[in-house]
Amino acid sequence: MTRICILLLMLPVGAVAQNYAEIQTSMKNFYYGSADVADMDNDGKPDVVINGAVDTDGDGQADVSYNEMYKNNGISLVPYANVGNDANHLGDIQFIDFDNDGLLDIISTGLSYTDVVNYKHYRFKNTGNGLVKETVLPGKIYGSMEVIDFDHDGKQDYLINGTQYVEGTGFINELDYYRNTGTGFELTKGWMEGTQNGSFKMVDLNNDNLLDLVILGTNTGSAPLFKVYLNEGGILELSQDFNALSSGKLDFADFNADGYQDIIVSGTDQNDAPYFAVLMNDGTGYLTEQLINTPEIADASISVGDLNNDGYYDFIISGNDEDTNAVVKTFLFNPSNQGFIENIPTGLHYLGGTGFINLLDFDNDNRLDVLLAGFDWADSGYPSLTKIFRSTSPEVNQKPTPPANLNLTKNGNRFHFSWNGATDDKTPVNALRYEIKVGSAPGTSDVAKYTVTTPSWFLDLDPSVQDVYWSVRSIDASKAYSDPSVQGTLTLATREVKTGNQISVYPNPASDKVFIRGEKVSEIGMYSIDGKKLNITLEQDQTINISHLPKGTYLLQLKIKNEITTQKLIIK
């Protein structure tokens, strides 16, 4: 395994300072909490949901589990709905639209002070007027959740990681998969090896539109692990096995704007030594470890985003230093030397672990604000506080423009979406993310709506679906959204690919020349993953010279008898 020590600079605070001012809210102060941020009611403002425990009698100790949604009214965060006695903590909570009605529902896992033995997992439906409990199942603690569409059917699935007690077996750490069937959820227990006190992310590492897995923590046998799995046609195959970590947190972002997602990790190895690194992606999903040389930050929470409005992803981290003092730091990516600048922001209340930190654009000024919770170790009572801080940076950031060109093809039941032409004043096009919205009628999102990291996606829909209405919004590194693109449909795009057009593109992956066998190709186009058209020539023998192109994932568009098909091509 390659290990590189990353360049880390400490500059004068004034040169790179991030300044913040607290916003007064009605949020409770949460212990052992977690939070998620999303626009739950489609009013364009990010809302918040938190699970955790609260101190109701003022003795400095948490005594009641409490979960609540907070609505952003443009001035503050105000209570919207809570889940009453069905609350938990020491787990996780996430927004999810499991019925594709446009209102964000809630899933949670953890334990409750009313029953500390039987951990619970809940699903709550958002009715538009509040929350209604739909399901209660056995849950997990010391873990986390991810909302995904793993099977590409447009319906949001989710995963739960953590530890769970099973009668007759004991504690087991598994990653469970809940597949959304449209009428409920189908559970696959032990879908992958799970962990406690760890973290995991589902992210497309090699831009093939398939979600890969990065996971760390302690498994059922009390062994630490840190592994990367690549998705090979729906099967997760072990790709890399890093030096094991017994605990930690991770997140992902395209720090160097090369079009591929990198990983940031803070944790503890099997010898209780601190570990802090960025794993840089080479374009094929292979990650190279670049250690960050900085003092220990234990019990960390991490969030990614552009903190200094230069267009590049940075990250913020909260936790405890080696003397158990609370610490909050930012690490700003420097594109000129591919390193990070360490900085201590001003105006924040420094809160240590365990807690949570989330970046969001609370006031829609295209600058990232900070939601922060954790222990105030400087206070003799050691309270756990929950606060939100507004960025006071004078730096101007414009929202991105939407994609200008939308393309949709259909092959059998598979709809393949691709787009290009988005721009941003700061964020490089390669680093933009996108919200894709797909509906059965103009302006709707009843088929799919979620964020992807690539300028292409596919959905495998029911055979009864013959056409869809879709649009895309660009998202820059400051989480600023563009206006929606012009709405596209299959009728306005390329004709459906007929199954009679049998085409073979090989070798794939390739490095020098590609052969196309089958019916005669009349026109060909090749595009990088960010939508740029490349200069290639189709020879008379239907070969393409690709030796001049860098390694990565590309899209080939082949025109055959006035019909177009799209093929993925990997250059190694």
C-alpha positions, 0 to 999 in steps of 0.5 A, a space after each residue: 500500500 502506498 503511503 504519502 505524507 500530505 503537505 499541511 500548512 499553517 498560515 496566519 489566521 487572517 489570511 484564511 480565516 473563516 468567521 462565524 456568528 451564532 444564530 439563536 434557535 429553539 433547538 434543544 441541547 442534545 447529548 450523544 446525538 446525530 443530525 441530518 440536513 435536507 429541504 424537507 418541504 421543498 421551500 428551498 431552505 435546508 431543514 434539520 432533524 436530530 436524534 439524541 438525549 436531553 437533560 430535562 431536570 437540569 442536573 447535567 445528565 441526559 435522562 430522556 431520549 428525544 428526536 425532533 425535526 426543525 424547520 428553517 423559517 429563514 431566520 431561525 430553526 423552529 420545532 416542526 415535529 417530534 416523535 414522542 416516546 418513539 425517540 432514540 439516541 446513540 445511533 443515527 437519523 436520516 431524511 428519506 423520501 421512501 414513498 416519492 411524494 416529495 415530502 421527506 420522511 425519517 428513519 432512525 436507529 438507537 436505544 431509548 432511556 425507556 428501554 436500554 436493552 432493546 434497540 429500536 429502528 423506526 420509520 416515520 412518514 411525513 404527512 405535511 403536517 407532522 410525523 406518523 410512525 409507520 414501522 418499528 423494528 429491532 435497531 442498532 447502536 454505535 453505528 450509522 445509516 445511509 440512504 441510497 438507490 442501490 438497485 437503480 429503480 428510483 426508490 430510496 433504499 437504506 443501509 444500517 450499520 452498527 451493533 445489535 444483540 441477537 438472542 442466543 448469539 450475542 452482539 453482532 455487527 452487520 451492515 443490513 440492507 433495506 430495499 424499497 419495494 414500493 410497498 414496503 422494505 425487503 430486509 437483507 440482514 448481514 448484507 455486508 460485514 458491519 462494524 461498531 464505533 465506525 463509519 461507512 459511505 456508499 459512493 461511486 468511486 470509479 464513475 460507473 454509476 454504481 455505488 461502491 462501499 468504504 467502511 471502517 470500525 470493529 467487526 463482530 469478532 472484535 477485529 478492526 477493519 478498513 476496507 474498500 469494495 467496488 461494485 461489479 454489476 451489483 456485487 460488492 467486491 473487495 478492492 483494497 484492505 487498508 491498515 485496520 481502524 477500530 473506530 473513526 469517521 469518514 466522508 467523501 468529496 472531490 478535493 482536487 476536482 479531477 472528477 473522482 471522489 476522494 475520502 477523508 478519514 479520522 480515526 484510531 488504529 488497532 493500537 489506539 494510535 490516531 489516524 488522519 488521512 485523505 485517500 486520493 482517487 486515481 480515477 479507477 477507484 483505487 485510493 492512495 493514502 496521504 497522511 495528514 500530520 496534525 495533533 490527535 483529534 479523537 471522537 471526531 465528526 467530519 463534514 465536507 464543503 467549500 469553506 473559503 468560497 474558492 470553489 474547492 471542497 474543504 472539510 471541517 472537523 470537531 472532537 477532542 485533542 490529546 488533553 481532552 479539550 474541545 477542538 474545531 478546525 478547518 482544513 482548506 484544500 490548496 489546488 496549487 500544491 494539492 495540500 491542505 491549510 489547517 485553520 482554527 475558525 473564529 466565532 464558533 463555540 468549541 464543542 468536543 466529542 462525542 457530537 456531530 458537525 454538519 455544513 449547510 447553507 442555512 440562509 441561502 447566501 451561498 456560503 456554508 454555515 455550521 451546525 455543531 453539537 458536543 460537550 463543552 469541556 471548558 465548562 465545569 458542568 461539562 454540558 452538551 450543547 447544540 448550536 448553529 453558526 452563520 458564516 460572516 465571510 464577505 466572499 461572494 459565491 454565485 449559484 451554478 448554472 444548470 446543465 444546458 444539454 440533456 440526453 436520454 436513451 432507453 434500452 429495454 427497461 433501462 433509462 440512461 440519463 446524461 447531461 453537460 453544459 453546467 458552469 460555476 463561477 468558483 467550483 470546477 465543472 468536474 467537482 459539481 454534484 447534481 440533483 436528478 429529478 424524474 417524474 411520470 408527469 411534467 414537474 413531478 418527482 414520483 419516479 426518482 429524486 436524489 443527488 449523484 456525483 456524476 453527470 450521468 445516471 441510469 434507472 431500471 424502471 418497470 416495463 410499463 414506464 415508457 417515458 419520463 419527464 426529468 430535469 437536473 440541478 447543479 450543486 457547487 462545493 458550497 452546496 448552492 443549487 442552480 435553477 432546474 434545467 429545461 425539462 427533458 423527455 424521451 420523446 424530445 431526446 434520442 429514439 429508443 435503442 432497439 434490441 436488434 442492434 447487437 454491438 460489442 465494444 472490446 477490450 473494455 477496459 482498454 489502453 490502446 485501441 477499441 474494436 466495435 463489432 456488430 452492425 455498421 456505426 454511422 456516427 460516433 461520439 466520445 465524452 468524458 465523465 464531465 460531459 466534454 466531447 473528445 476528439 476521436 476518429 472511427 476508422 473504416 474497420 470500426 476501431 478507435 485509437 484511444 492511446 492519447 486519452 488519460 485513464 478514466 471512465 468515458 461514454 461512447 455514443 454510437 449511431 446505428 440506423 438513426 438510433 443511438 446507444 450509449 456504452 461505458 468505456 474504461 481506459 486503464 
